[in-house]
Every structure is written in C-alpha cells, then in structure tokens.
C-alpha cells in the first residue's frame, strides 16, 4: 500500500486534505482481486489498538548472531599430519628423531580425538530480550514513522481488505511474539530463529495462504525496508 493525499473542498469553500493508504495495484495494469483503500487515521487507530492489546505488555527482542562450531577442516589437517608423521618415522635415521616424531603424533592424536568428540554446531540467529516493553516504546515514539519502525523491527505485518468503512485488517505476528503472547516463552535463555530474513518470509507465507483461503491469486508483494 502507498500513501495518497486527497484534497476535498467543503461546503464553506475551504479545503481539507485526507490521507489514505491505498493498494498499489489500483494504479497498475494488473489490478489485484482485492484492492484496498483505508483512511490513514482509521488504519492507525486499528493498528494501534490491536498491537497494544496483543503485544503491548510483551518484551522487545533483538537479534544476535551466534557463531557456529565446526572443526571439520582442522580434523582433516590433523589426519593428514598424522599420515605425514607416520611416513617420517619410517624414514627416521636415529632414535631421537623417532621419539620426537612419536611425541608429536601422540599430541596430534589426542587433539584429533578431542575435536572429533565435539559436535558440529551450525551458526544461528537468536532472539534476545532487551528489557524494553513494547507499550512504553510505542508511547515514546514521536510519530507514526517511529511506530512503524517498531513494527518493522518486530516483524509485525498488517494486511488490509476493503475500505475503512467495510473492511478487515489481518495481522501477522512472528512466532517469537506469538509464543510470548501465549505465555510459552520463558526468557531464561535465548530463543533460536530461522534466519535473519525469517520475519519477511513468514509474513509473505501468511499473506499467500490468506489469499489462497479466499480463492484469490498470489497478488502483489511489496516489502518496505
């Protein structure tokens, strides 16, 4: 949806400007099956009421990258080194050289055993609580640009049908927020997430399934970042 400003002339001759959020496909050749147009103040009110009711008392989270642990390359190097040491021992000319090579082999073998015993842990993204409550962050925002930034960062998306006079607003809450809202997240630790783009992927899938359930085509997908 994009912002459209409409000037209206009143009966007394003055003009007023109304702001709408309108489906982008209205102005395109390939118009979608469910174009939508909402008065901005009505949409703001709906979004604010729903977000604060559903997530206002939840804790804001931030994403943190946790490096993985994979010793595959080191293990391969150690195995190659052991083969080379074995060959070197076979060609050693005195006992002192054999003893030094044997000690080195023993150290490599111990290191190899330790590394092979450690599991491979892939790198991942986690959600960590910041301690900030969404309601406080929301009220502290100076304007709707600030509030939109809060929704965008949290991965919350809203989808509109129809108009502000007779329409529906659907909401997508990312899984981490859903679990918090249902009381299933205890922030004793950090919660793993699928990836840095999973918020957008989840919202896109929600959008497609919503339209499919209504017998509609895939429609348009525009992402504002």
C-alpha positions as CSV (number, residue, x, y, z in Angstrom):
1,X,0.0,0.0,0.0
2,X,1.2,3.5,-0.6
3,X,0.1,6.9,0.8
4,X,-2.3,9.1,-1.2
5,X,-3.4,12.6,-0.3
6,X,-6.7,13.7,-1.4
7,X,-8.0,17.4,-1.3
8,X,-11.7,17.8,-0.6
9,X,-13.5,21.1,-0.9
10,X,-16.0,21.7,1.8
11,X,-19.4,23.5,1.5
12,X,-18.0,26.7,3.1
13,X,-15.3,26.9,0.4
14,X,-12.4,25.7,2.5
15,X,-10.4,22.6,1.6
16,X,-9.2,19.7,3.7
17,X,-6.6,17.1,2.9
18,X,-7.4,13.5,3.6
19,X,-4.7,10.8,3.7
20,X,-5.3,7.3,2.5
21,X,-3.3,4.1,2.4
22,X,-4.2,2.6,-1.0
23,X,-3.4,-0.7,-2.6
24,X,-0.6,-0.1,-5.1
25,X,-2.3,-2.3,-7.8
26,X,-5.1,0.3,-8.1
27,X,-2.9,2.3,-10.3
28,X,-1.3,-0.6,-12.1
29,X,-2.4,-2.6,-15.2
30,X,-2.6,-5.9,-13.3
31,X,-5.1,-4.9,-10.6
32,X,-5.3,-7.5,-7.8
33,X,-8.6,-9.2,-6.9
34,X,-8.9,-7.4,-3.5
35,X,-7.8,-3.8,-3.8
36,X,-7.9,-1.9,-0.6
37,X,-8.1,1.8,0.4
38,X,-8.1,2.9,4.0
39,X,-8.3,6.3,5.7
40,X,-4.9,6.8,7.4
41,X,-6.4,7.8,10.8
42,X,-8.7,4.8,10.8
43,X,-5.9,2.4,9.9
44,X,-3.6,4.0,12.6
45,X,-6.3,3.5,15.2
46,X,-6.9,-0.1,14.2
47,X,-3.3,-1.0,14.2
48,X,-2.5,0.8,17.5
49,X,-5.4,-0.9,19.3
50,X,-4.6,-4.4,18.0
51,X,-0.9,-4.1,18.6
52,X,-1.1,-2.8,22.1
53,X,-3.8,-5.3,23.0
54,X,-1.9,-8.3,21.6
55,X,1.8,-7.3,22.2
56,X,1.8,-4.1,24.3
57,X,2.9,-5.9,27.5
58,X,5.5,-8.1,25.8
59,X,9.2,-7.6,25.9
60,X,11.0,-6.3,22.9
61,X,13.7,-8.6,21.5
62,X,16.8,-8.1,19.3
63,X,18.5,-10.5,17.0
64,X,22.0,-11.6,17.8
65,X,24.3,-13.9,15.6
66,X,25.9,-16.8,17.4
67,X,28.9,-18.2,15.5
68,X,28.9,-21.9,14.8
69,X,31.4,-24.6,15.8
70,X,32.8,-26.8,13.1
71,X,36.2,-28.5,13.3
72,X,35.9,-30.4,10.0
73,X,38.9,-28.6,8.4
74,X,41.1,-28.9,11.5
75,X,40.3,-32.6,11.7
76,X,41.3,-33.1,8.1
77,X,44.5,-31.3,8.7
78,X,45.4,-33.4,11.7
79,X,44.7,-36.6,9.9
80,X,46.9,-35.5,7.1
81,X,49.6,-34.6,9.6
82,X,49.4,-38.0,11.2
83,X,49.9,-39.7,7.9
84,X,52.9,-37.5,7.2
85,X,54.4,-38.2,10.6
86,X,53.9,-41.9,10.2
87,X,55.8,-41.7,6.9
88,X,58.5,-39.6,8.6
89,X,59.0,-42.1,11.4
90,X,59.5,-44.8,8.8
91,X,62.4,-42.8,7.3
92,X,63.9,-41.5,10.5
93,X,67.6,-42.4,10.9
94,X,68.1,-42.2,14.7
95,X,66.1,-43.0,17.9
96,X,65.9,-39.3,19.0
97,X,64.1,-38.3,15.8
98,X,61.7,-41.2,16.1
99,X,61.0,-40.3,19.7
100,X,60.3,-36.6,18.8
101,X,58.0,-37.6,15.9
102,X,56.2,-40.1,18.2
103,X,55.5,-37.4,20.8
104,X,54.2,-35.1,18.1
105,X,52.0,-37.9,16.8
106,X,50.7,-38.5,20.3
107,X,49.8,-34.8,20.7
108,X,48.0,-34.8,17.4
109,X,46.1,-37.9,18.2
110,X,44.8,-36.5,21.5
111,X,43.8,-33.3,19.8
112,X,42.1,-35.2,17.0
113,X,40.2,-37.3,19.5
114,X,39.0,-34.2,21.3
115,X,37.9,-32.4,18.2
116,X,36.1,-35.4,16.8
117,X,34.1,-35.8,20.1
118,X,32.8,-32.2,19.8
119,X,29.5,-31.9,17.8
120,X,29.2,-29.7,14.8
121,X,27.0,-26.7,15.8
122,X,25.8,-24.5,12.9
123,X,25.8,-20.7,13.2
124,X,22.4,-19.3,14.1
125,X,20.4,-16.2,14.9
126,X,18.8,-15.9,18.3
127,X,16.2,-13.6,19.8
128,X,17.3,-11.9,23.0
129,X,15.1,-9.8,25.3
130,X,16.2,-6.1,25.5
131,X,14.2,-5.5,28.7
132,X,12.1,-2.8,26.9
133,X,8.3,-3.2,27.0
134,X,6.5,-2.6,23.7
135,X,3.9,-0.3,25.2
136,X,6.5,2.0,26.6
137,X,8.4,2.0,23.3
138,X,5.2,2.7,21.4
139,X,4.2,5.7,23.6
140,X,7.7,7.1,23.5
141,X,7.6,7.2,19.7
142,X,7.1,10.8,18.4
143,X,5.2,9.9,15.3
144,X,4.0,7.1,13.1
145,X,7.3,6.7,11.4
146,X,8.8,5.8,14.8
147,X,5.9,3.4,15.5
148,X,6.2,1.8,12.0
149,X,9.9,1.2,12.8
150,X,8.9,-0.7,15.9
151,X,6.5,-2.9,14.0
152,X,9.0,-3.5,11.2
153,X,11.8,-4.4,13.6
154,X,9.5,-6.8,15.5
155,X,8.4,-8.5,12.3
156,X,4.7,-7.5,12.7
157,X,2.8,-7.0,9.4
158,X,-0.8,-5.9,8.8
159,X,-2.8,-6.7,5.7
160,X,-6.0,-4.8,4.8
161,X,-9.1,-5.8,2.8
162,X,-11.8,-3.5,1.6
163,X,-12.0,0.0,3.0
164,X,-12.2,1.7,6.4
165,X,-16.0,1.7,6.0
166,X,-16.3,-2.0,5.5
167,X,-13.1,-3.9,5.6
168,X,-10.9,-6.2,7.6
169,X,-7.3,-5.8,8.9
170,X,-5.4,-9.1,9.3
171,X,-2.3,-9.2,11.4
172,X,0.9,-11.4,11.2
173,X,2.8,-11.8,14.5
174,X,6.1,-13.6,14.1
175,X,6.4,-16.9,16.1
176,X,8.5,-15.4,18.8
177,X,5.9,-12.8,19.6
178,X,3.1,-15.4,19.4
179,X,4.8,-17.6,21.9
180,X,5.3,-14.7,24.2
181,X,1.7,-13.7,23.9
182,X,0.6,-17.3,24.7
183,X,2.9,-17.4,27.7
184,X,5.1,-20.2,26.3
185,X,8.4,-18.2,26.3
186,X,10.4,-18.1,29.5
187,X,13.2,-15.7,28.9
188,X,15.7,-17.7,31.0
189,X,17.7,-18.1,27.8
190,X,17.6,-17.0,24.2
191,X,15.3,-18.4,21.5
192,X,16.6,-19.5,18.2
193,X,15.1,-18.2,15.0
194,X,15.3,-19.5,11.5
195,X,17.4,-16.7,9.9
196,X,17.8,-13.0,9.5
197,X,15.1,-12.8,6.9
198,X,12.6,-15.1,8.5
199,X,10.3,-12.3,9.6
200,X,9.7,-11.3,6.0
201,X,9.4,-14.9,4.8
202,X,6.8,-15.7,7.4
203,X,4.7,-12.6,6.6
204,X,4.9,-13.4,2.9
205,X,3.7,-17.0,3.5
206,X,0.9,-15.7,5.8
207,X,-0.2,-13.3,3.0
208,X,-0.2,-16.0,0.3
209,X,-2.1,-18.5,2.5
210,X,-4.6,-15.8,3.4
211,X,-5.3,-15.0,-0.2
212,X,-5.4,-18.7,-1.2
213,X,-8.0,-19.4,1.6
214,X,-10.2,-16.7,-0.1
215,X,-9.8,-18.2,-3.5
216,X,-7.6,-15.4,-4.7
217,X,-4.4,-15.4,-6.7
218,X,-1.0,-14.7,-5.2
219,X,-1.4,-10.9,-5.7
220,X,1.4,-8.5,-5.1
221,X,4.1,-8.4,-2.6
222,X,5.9,-5.2,-1.8
223,X,8.3,-5.0,1.1
224,X,9.4,-1.7,2.6
225,X,12.7,-1.9,4.4
